[in-house]
Amino acid sequence: MRGQAEETRRARAARRGGRAAVALALATALALSGCGLTGGGKGKVTLSLVAADYDVSGGQSSRAYWSSLVAAFEAKHPDIRVEVRIEPWTRVDREVASMVDKGEAPDIAQIGSYADYADRGEIYKADELLSVPVQSNFLAPLIQAGEQRRIHYGLPFVASTRLLFYNKRLFAEAGIDKPPATWKELKEAAELLKEETDATYPFALPLGPEEAQAELMNWLLSGGTEGYVEPGGSYAIDSEENIATVRWLKTNLVDAGLTGPGVPGVLDRKQAFAAFTRGEVGMLNGHPSLIKQATKAGIDLGTVAIPGRTGKPRAAMGVADWIMGFKENGNRAEIGEFLNFLFADENVLAFAAQNDLLPVTVSASESMRTSPAHRKLRVFLDELPTSRLPPVGKTSWTAVSEDIKKSVGAAMAPGSDPEKVLKTIAARAESAEAQEEE
């Protein structure tokens, strides 16, 4: 695999070298003929942008957002055109990777990961594109997550955090006066929900392959660690604290029959969310988009910080999607103009609000917090500034994340040993990290 990767890098370099030679020859010819450009202007430039489709209902809201944004931008910048291509989340990352491999990188991509492109030097650094006020306006955890080797590459586009959702009707039926704040209280609430209500899932624990890495990180953080890495940034998946957390989950929730039918390693997030909207779930960890889905279905819900081992954890899990500018076409100035425009408060707020997600900047977050229309998102907004994100700046994270999705559910199976499962995942992660550092 490494040999194939090296061959691919050489091919990219050859393509770039060929394009550079053509460009140099053209520039030389222009200079010799006295026809060189003057005044530093490039004339009209067309930027290509590939973006993900966030409209889960199959509508046109993402297209409408970009169409409106581009129209406003082009009105202020008549020499720059922006052509937008919307791709579904199921293939947008793969499409951009294919374009880059073919030497046809878009100028701008709004996708789920930036680390590989930063590692190969294919995207611009943040300070090569953004003004100082724009770059410094990002929330601190998002800046940190967008860094690779302490250099800021990944520009956060939209964010979310996780909270504990609970069904108020089921809580009332079970005689639970307040939502849990500790693991002990969470277990006691789940026991009451099982005994006193018809909840199918007293606590829904989706550790299936769809998004197990996110559900597990919720618990690792609530157990008191930094999640998958130690403070220095190296993987610490099988730390004593993390093993103790997974063992607690298996013993106190799964083996006690408090997570519903089947095995949590099979239950996916979409299934758990759908069950919550049907009134079948007492509690689960969820993101902001679940509020609209459940409210539309008539569920009277509450949200609180995810309980910690002995109280509120130091941090909740944060999640971000990313936008980046590629170097291939040499349109750095124009890309920068567009991204500085994109990160104006009104544009950041418009996209976050229409998708029930969170703004990535300090000023837009404060605007959302003070808006009565978004009062249900305030608890999520409170958690974001101190949140911890997965180690998305590591090029090994994509593979490690996929391994967690496929493997960690086995820790909940009857007779399984959580320590053995975590140590197996950790060994593969450490091997991938060693290759990353070579």
C-alpha positions in Angstrom: 0.0 0.0 0.0 2.8 2.4 0.8 4.5 1.7 -2.5 1.2 2.5 -4.3 0.9 5.7 -2.3 4.5 6.7 -3.3 3.7 5.9 -6.9 0.6 8.1 -6.7 2.6 11.0 -5.2 5.2 10.7 -8.0 2.4 10.8 -10.6 1.0 13.9 -9.0 4.4 15.6 -8.9 5.0 14.7 -12.6 1.6 16.3 -13.5 2.4 19.4 -11.5 5.8 19.5 -13.0 4.4 19.3 -16.5 1.9 22.1 -15.9 4.6 24.2 -14.3 6.9 23.8 -17.3 4.0 24.9 -19.7 3.3 27.9 -17.5 6.9 28.9 -17.4 7.3 28.6 -21.2 4.2 30.7 -21.7 5.3 33.4 -19.3 8.7 33.5 -21.0 7.1 33.9 -24.4 4.9 36.7 -23.3 7.8 38.5 -21.7 9.9 38.2 -24.8 7.1 39.5 -27.1 6.5 42.5 -24.8 3.0 41.3 -24.1 3.4 40.5 -20.4 0.5 41.3 -18.0 0.7 44.6 -16.2 -0.9 45.9 -13.0 -1.0 42.4 -11.3 -4.6 41.7 -12.5 -5.5 38.2 -13.7 -8.7 39.2 -15.4 -11.9 37.2 -14.8 -11.4 34.0 -12.8 -13.8 31.1 -12.3 -13.5 29.2 -9.0 -14.8 25.6 -8.8 -16.3 24.6 -5.5 -17.5 21.1 -4.4 -19.7 21.0 -1.4 -21.7 18.4 0.6 -25.4 18.2 0.6 -26.8 18.6 4.2 -30.5 18.4 3.2 -31.4 15.0 4.8 -35.0 15.3 3.5 -33.9 15.3 -0.1 -34.8 18.9 -0.7 -32.8 21.8 -2.2 -31.8 23.8 0.9 -28.1 23.3 0.4 -28.3 24.3 -3.3 -30.4 27.3 -2.4 -27.8 28.4 0.2 -24.9 28.3 -2.1 -26.8 29.9 -5.0 -27.8 32.8 -2.8 -24.3 33.2 -1.3 -22.6 33.0 -4.7 -24.9 35.6 -6.2 -24.2 38.0 -3.4 -20.5 37.4 -3.7 -20.3 37.8 -7.5 -22.3 41.1 -7.2 -19.4 42.5 -5.1 -16.7 40.8 -7.0 -17.6 41.0 -10.7 -14.2 39.6 -11.8 -14.7 36.3 -9.9 -17.2 33.6 -10.8 -18.0 30.6 -8.6 -19.3 27.4 -10.0 -20.7 25.1 -7.3 -21.2 21.3 -7.5 -23.2 19.7 -4.7 -22.5 16.0 -3.8 -24.3 13.8 -1.2 -22.3 13.0 1.9 -22.1 9.4 0.9 -19.7 10.2 -1.8 -18.4 13.8 -1.6 -15.1 13.0 0.1 -14.5 10.2 -2.4 -15.3 12.5 -5.3 -12.9 15.2 -4.2 -10.1 12.6 -3.6 -10.7 11.3 -7.1 -10.5 14.8 -8.6 -7.2 15.5 -6.8 -5.7 12.2 -7.9 -6.5 13.1 -11.5 -4.9 16.5 -11.2 -8.3 18.2 -11.4 -8.6 19.5 -7.8 -11.4 22.0 -7.2 -10.3 25.4 -6.0 -12.5 25.0 -2.9 -13.9 21.8 -1.2 -16.3 21.6 1.7 -16.0 18.0 2.9 -15.4 15.9 6.0 -11.6 15.8 6.2 -8.6 17.9 5.4 -5.6 16.1 7.0 -4.3 14.1 4.0 -4.4 17.1 1.7 -2.5 19.2 4.3 0.1 16.5 4.8 0.8 16.4 1.0 1.0 20.2 0.7 -2.0 20.4 -1.6 -4.1 23.0 0.3 -3.3 26.5 1.5 -2.6 27.3 5.1 -5.3 29.4 6.8 -3.2 32.5 7.0 -2.6 32.3 3.2 -6.3 32.7 2.6 -8.0 34.6 5.5 -7.6 38.0 7.0 -6.4 38.1 10.6 -9.9 39.1 12.0 -11.6 36.2 10.2 -9.0 33.6 11.2 -8.9 34.7 14.8 -12.8 34.6 15.1 -13.0 30.8 14.9 -13.8 29.1 18.2 -10.6 27.8 19.9 -11.4 24.0 19.8 -12.0 24.3 16.1 -8.8 26.1 15.5 -6.9 23.4 17.4 -8.7 20.6 15.5 -7.8 22.3 12.2 -4.1 22.3 12.9 -1.6 19.8 11.7 1.9 20.0 13.3 0.8 23.3 14.8 0.0 24.9 11.5 -3.6 25.9 10.8 -5.0 24.3 7.6 -8.5 23.1 8.1 -11.1 25.8 8.1 -14.2 24.8 10.1 -17.4 25.2 8.1 -20.1 24.1 10.6 -20.0 22.4 14.0 -22.1 20.5 16.5 -21.8 19.0 20.0 -23.5 16.1 21.8 -25.9 16.2 24.7 -28.1 13.7 26.5 -31.6 13.7 25.1 -34.5 12.3 27.3 -38.2 11.7 26.7 -40.1 13.8 29.2 -43.3 11.6 29.0 -41.4 8.5 29.8 -39.5 10.2 32.6 -42.8 11.3 34.1 -44.2 7.8 33.9 -41.1 6.4 35.6 -41.3 8.9 38.4 -37.9 10.5 37.5 -37.9 14.1 38.7 -34.7 15.3 37.0 -32.3 14.2 34.3 -29.2 12.3 35.4 -25.9 14.1 36.1 -23.7 11.1 37.0 -23.3 7.6 35.7 -24.9 6.2 38.8 -28.0 8.4 38.3 -28.1 7.4 34.6 -28.2 3.7 35.5 -30.9 4.3 38.1 -33.0 6.3 35.6 -32.6 3.5 33.0 -33.7 0.9 35.6 -36.8 2.9 36.3 -37.6 3.4 32.7 -37.3 -0.4 32.1 -39.5 -1.2 35.1 -42.2 1.4 34.9 -42.6 2.3 31.2 -43.0 0.6 27.8 -39.7 2.1 26.5 -38.0 -0.4 24.1 -34.6 1.2 24.8 -34.3 2.6 28.4 -30.9 3.9 27.2 -30.1 3.6 23.4 -26.4 2.9 22.9 -25.6 2.9 19.2 -22.2 1.3 18.8 -22.9 -0.1 15.4 -20.7 0.7 12.4 -22.4 3.9 11.3 -20.9 6.2 14.0 -19.5 4.1 16.8 -16.4 6.3 17.0 -18.6 9.3 18.1 -20.7 7.4 20.6 -17.6 5.9 22.2 -15.8 9.3 22.4 -18.9 10.7 24.2 -18.3 8.1 26.9 -14.5 8.3 27.0 -14.8 12.1 27.6 -17.4 11.6 30.3 -15.0 9.1 31.9 -12.5 11.9 32.4 -10.0 11.4 29.6 -9.2 13.4 26.5 -10.9 10.8 24.4 -8.7 8.9 21.9 -5.5 10.8 22.5 -3.3 11.8 25.4 -2.7 15.6 26.0 0.5 15.3 23.8 -1.5 14.1 20.8 -0.5 10.4 20.7 -3.2 7.7 20.7 -4.2 6.5 24.2 -7.2 4.4 23.2 -6.4 1.6 25.7 -5.6 3.8 28.7 -6.7 2.4 32.1 -9.4 5.1 32.3 -10.8 4.3 28.9 -10.8 0.5 29.6 -12.7 1.2 32.9 -15.2 3.3 31.0 -16.0 0.6 28.4 -16.1 -2.0 31.1 -18.6 0.1 33.1 -20.9 0.4 30.0 -20.9 -3.3 29.4 -21.5 -4.3 33.0 -23.9 -1.6 34.2 -26.0 -1.0 31.0 -25.6 -3.7 28.5 -25.3 -6.8 30.7 -28.0 -5.3 32.9 -30.5 -5.3 30.0 -30.9 -1.5 30.0 -29.9 -0.9 26.3 -32.8 -2.6 24.7 -33.1 -5.6 22.4 -30.1 -7.0 20.5 -26.5 -6.0 20.9 -25.4 -2.3 20.9 -22.7 -3.3 18.4 -25.4 -3.7 15.8 -27.5 -0.6 16.6 -26.7 2.3 14.4 -27.2 6.0 15.2 -30.0 6.4 12.5 -31.9 3.5 14.0 -31.5 4.9 17.5 -32.6 8.4 16.4 -35.6 7.0 14.6 -36.6 5.0 17.7 -36.4 8.2 19.7 -38.8 10.0 17.4 -41.2 7.1 17.8 -41.2 7.5 21.6 -39.4 4.2 22.1 -36.2 5.6 23.7 -35.9 6.9 27.3 -32.4 8.4 26.9 -29.6 8.7 24.3 -26.8 10.9 23.3 -27.7 13.1 20.3 -26.7 16.1 18.2 -28.7 19.3 17.5 -30.5 18.0 14.3 -32.4 15.5 16.4 -34.3 18.3 18.1 -36.2 19.1 14.9 -36.8 15.5 14.0 -38.2 14.6 17.4 -40.2 17.8 17.9 -41.8 17.3 14.5 -42.8 13.8 15.6 -44.5 15.2 18.7 -41.9 14.1 21.2 -41.6 16.3 24.4 -37.9 16.1 25.0 -35.2 17.6 27.2 -31.5 18.0 26.8 -28.7 18.2 29.3 -25.0 17.8 29.4 -23.9 14.1 29.1 -23.5 12.7 32.6 -19.9 12.1 33.8 -18.6 9.4 36.1 -19.1 11.6 39.2 -20.6 14.8 37.7 -20.4 17.1 34.6 -17.4 16.1 32.4 -14.7 18.7 31.6 -15.7 18.6 28.0 -18.3 17.4 25.6 -17.5 16.0 22.2 -17.4 18.5 19.4 -17.7 17.7 15.6 -16.8 19.9 12.7 -16.9 19.7 8.9 -14.2 21.5 6.9 -13.7 23.8 4.0 -10.3 24.3 2.3 -8.6 25.9 -0.7 -6.5 23.8 -3.1 -3.3 25.1 -4.6 -3.5 23.3 -7.9 -5.0 26.1 -10.0 -3.0 28.9 -8.3 -6.1 31.0 -7.5 -5.0 31.9 -3.9 -6.2 35.5 -3.9 -9.6 34.7 -5.3 -10.1 31.8 -3.0 -9.2 34.0 -0.1 -11.7 36.7 -1.2 -14.5 34.1 -1.4 -13.7 32.5 2.0 -13.4 35.8 3.8 -16.9 36.6 2.4 -18.2 33.2 3.4 -17.2 33.6 7.0 -19.2 36.8 7.5 -21.6 36.4 10.4 -24.8 36.5 8.4 -23.5 33.7 6.0 -22.2 31.5 8.9 -25.5 31.9 10.7 -27.7 31.2 7.7 -26.2 27.8 7.0 -26.0 26.7 10.6 -29.5 27.8 11.4 -31.2 26.1 8.3 -29.5 22.8 9.3 -29.9 23.0 13.1 -26.1 23.0 13.5 -23.8 25.4 15.3 -21.8 28.4 13.9 -18.0 28.1 13.9 -17.1 31.6 14.9 -17.2 33.5 18.2 -19.3 36.4 16.9 -21.9 34.2 15.0 -22.2 31.9 18.0 -23.0 34.8 20.3 -25.6 36.1 17.8 -27.3 32.7 17.8 -27.2 32.5 21.5 -29.1 35.7 22.0 -31.7 34.9 19.3 -35.1 33.7 20.7 -35.5 31.6 17.6 -32.6 29.4 18.5 -33.1 29.1 22.3 -33.2 25.2 22.0 -29.6 25.3 20.7 -28.2 27.3 23.6 -27.2 24.2 25.6 -25.3 23.0 22.6 -23.7 26.4 22.1 -22.6 26.4 25.8 -20.7 23.1 25.3 -18.9 24.0 22.0 -16.2 26.5 23.3 -14.8 23.9 25.7 -15.4 20.8 23.6 -12.9 18.2 22.4 -12.9 17.0 18.8 -11.6 13.7 17.5 -7.9 13.9 16.3 -8.9 14.9 12.8 -5.5 16.5 12.1 -3.8 13.1 12.1 -3.6 11.5 8.7 -4.0 8.1 10.4 -7.3 9.1 12.0 -9.5 8.1 9.0 -8.2 4.5 9.2 -8.4 4.4 13.0 -11.9 5.8 13.0 -13.0 3.2 10.5 -11.4 0.5 12.7 -13.3 1.7 15.8 -16.6 1.8 13.9 -16.2 -1.8 12.8 -14.6 -3.2 15.9 -15.6 -1.6 19.2 -19.2 -3.0 19.2 -17.6 -6.4 19.9 -16.7 -5.1 23.4 -20.4 -5.3 24.3 -21.0 -8.8 23.1 -21.9 -11.5 25.6 -18.7 -12.9 27.2 -16.5 -10.4 25.5 -13.5 -8.7 27.2 -13.6 -4.9 26.7 -9.9 -4.6 27.6 -8.9 -7.1 24.9 -11.0 -5.3 22.3 -9.6 -1.8 23.1 -6.0 -3.1 23.2 -6.4 -4.7 19.7 -7.8 -1.4 18.3 -5.0 0.5 20.1 -2.2 -1.7 18.6 -3.5 -1.0 15.1 -3.8 2.7 15.8 -0.3 2.9 17.2 1.0 1.1 14.1 -0.8 3.5 11.8 0.6 6.4 13.9 4.1 5.1 13.5 3.8 5.0 9.7 2.3 8.6 9.8 5.5 9.9 11.5 7.9 8.2 9.1 
